Amino acid sequence: MTPIPPFRLALILGGARSGKSRLAQELAEGFPPPWLYVATGEARDAEMAARIARHREARGPQWETWEVPLEVPHALARAGKAFGAVLVDCLTLWLSNLLTQKEDRVAGTLEELAAAVQALGCPTILVSNEVGWGIVPDNPLARRFRDLAGRLHQRLAAAADVVILTVAGLPLLLKPSIQGRP
């Protein structure tokens, strides 16, 4: 992969188990510690609790973890300049949490996220699942989720210095493009 240029905001997209979280952690660890991991997942069953514990252990002691299933913009505002880098994993899970728990606040919260990311005083890495390559979902909630995720990704990609797509563990640098065009 082409070396990653310096960035203030990086967006990493990909499918499930594509290597995006591992890449995000490697990028964050290229900055001075301490690092902040903003986790949007919740341990709603034993398997997920074990998965979260393994990931937390693998990150090590220089990582601070905040479990933030809904209030990601507020967490980013609270982080300020206290960290060498902030990693948010994963935006599509966060969006799903919003749609199922605070649907009336989704549009405003997406705007809050964009503003919080712009105001954050340290390099920020956002991880999200690319969900737009499948079939059109058969129900309104799933279609709304897909559409909101696509709009969120476009908005964040436009603001990001670096956008990377991961497929089968391989990162593909989308922005800046080879031709220098976004």
C-alpha positions in Angstrom: 0.0 0.0 0.0 1.1 3.6 -0.6 2.3 5.1 2.6 -0.4 7.0 4.5 0.1 10.7 4.2 -0.1 12.8 7.4 -3.7 13.4 8.5 -6.0 15.0 11.0 -9.0 12.9 10.0 -8.9 9.4 8.5 -11.9 7.3 7.5 -11.5 3.6 7.1 -14.3 1.7 5.4 -14.7 -2.0 4.6 -16.8 -5.1 5.1 -17.1 -7.3 8.2 -13.7 -8.8 9.1 -11.9 -6.9 6.4 -9.0 -5.7 8.6 -10.3 -2.2 9.1 -10.1 -2.2 12.9 -6.6 -3.6 12.9 -5.4 -1.0 10.4 -7.1 1.8 12.4 -5.2 0.7 15.5 -1.9 0.6 13.7 -2.5 4.1 12.4 -3.4 5.4 15.8 -0.3 3.8 17.4 1.8 5.8 14.9 1.0 8.8 17.1 2.4 9.4 20.6 0.4 7.8 23.4 -2.0 7.8 25.2 -4.6 6.8 22.7 -8.4 6.8 23.1 -10.6 4.0 21.7 -14.3 5.0 21.5 -16.2 1.8 21.3 -19.8 1.8 20.1 -20.5 -1.9 20.7 -22.4 -3.3 23.6 -22.0 -6.6 25.3 -25.5 -7.9 25.0 -24.5 -11.6 25.1 -21.6 -13.7 26.4 -19.9 -14.0 23.0 -19.9 -10.2 22.5 -18.6 -9.7 26.0 -15.7 -12.1 25.3 -15.0 -10.4 22.0 -14.9 -7.0 23.7 -12.6 -8.3 26.4 -10.2 -9.8 23.9 -10.0 -6.6 21.9 -9.5 -4.5 25.0 -6.7 -6.8 26.2 -5.0 -6.7 22.7 -4.9 -2.9 22.7 -2.8 -2.8 25.9 -2.4 -0.3 28.7 -1.6 2.8 26.6 -5.1 2.7 25.3 -8.0 4.3 27.2 -11.4 2.8 26.2 -14.6 4.6 26.5 -17.7 2.6 25.8 -20.1 5.0 24.0 -23.0 3.3 22.2 -25.0 6.5 21.6 -23.2 9.8 22.6 -20.2 9.7 20.3 -20.2 13.4 19.5 -20.2 14.2 23.3 -17.3 11.8 23.9 -15.3 13.4 21.1 -15.9 16.8 22.6 -14.8 15.5 26.0 -11.6 14.0 24.6 -10.4 17.4 23.4 -6.6 17.4 23.1 -5.8 14.9 25.8 -4.8 12.1 23.5 -2.2 11.4 20.8 -5.0 10.0 18.6 -8.7 9.0 18.9 -10.1 5.9 17.2 -13.9 5.5 16.9 -15.0 1.9 16.1 -17.6 1.6 14.6 -19.8 4.2 13.1 -22.3 1.8 11.5 -22.9 0.1 14.9 -23.3 3.6 16.4 -25.8 4.5 13.7 -27.7 1.2 14.3 -27.8 2.0 18.1 -29.2 5.4 17.3 -31.9 4.1 14.9 -33.1 1.5 17.4 -32.9 3.7 20.6 -33.1 7.3 19.6 -34.5 7.4 16.2 -36.0 10.9 16.6 -32.4 12.3 17.2 -30.6 10.6 14.3 -30.4 13.5 11.8 -29.2 16.0 14.5 -26.8 13.6 16.0 -25.2 12.9 12.6 -24.6 16.7 12.3 -23.2 16.8 15.9 -20.7 14.0 14.9 -19.5 15.9 11.9 -19.0 19.1 14.0 -17.3 17.2 16.8 -14.9 15.5 14.4 -13.9 18.8 12.9 -13.4 20.4 16.4 -11.3 17.6 17.9 -7.8 18.6 18.7 -5.9 15.5 17.8 -5.7 13.0 14.9 -8.9 11.0 14.6 -9.6 7.7 12.9 -13.1 6.6 12.1 -14.0 3.0 11.3 -17.2 2.1 9.5 -18.7 -0.8 7.6 -19.4 -0.2 3.9 -23.0 -1.4 3.6 -24.1 -0.1 0.2 -22.8 -2.9 -2.0 -25.6 -5.4 -1.3 -29.1 -5.7 -2.5 -31.8 -3.1 -1.7 -33.1 -4.1 1.8 -36.7 -5.4 1.9 -37.8 -3.3 4.9 -38.0 0.5 5.6 -35.7 0.4 8.6 -32.9 -1.4 6.8 -33.3 0.9 3.8 -33.1 4.0 6.1 -30.0 2.6 7.8 -28.3 1.9 4.5 -29.1 5.4 3.2 -28.0 7.1 6.4 -24.8 5.2 6.5 -24.1 6.1 2.8 -24.7 9.8 3.5 -22.7 9.8 6.6 -19.8 8.1 4.8 -19.9 10.6 2.0 -20.0 13.5 4.4 -17.1 12.2 6.5 -15.1 11.2 3.4 -15.4 14.7 2.0 -14.0 16.1 5.3 -11.3 13.5 5.8 -7.7 13.9 4.7 -7.3 10.2 4.2 -10.0 7.6 3.2 -9.0 3.9 3.1 -11.1 0.9 1.9 -10.1 -2.5 3.3 -10.9 -5.7 1.5 -9.6 -9.1 2.6 -7.1 -7.5 4.9 -5.7 -5.3 2.2 -6.0 -1.5 2.4 -6.7 0.5 -0.6 -6.0 4.3 -0.4 -8.9 6.1 -1.9 -8.1 9.7 -0.7 -5.9 11.3 -1.5 -6.1 9.6 -4.9 -3.1 8.7 -7.0 -3.9 11.5 -9.4 -4.3 13.9 -6.5 -8.0 14.3 -7.0 -10.5 13.6 -4.2 
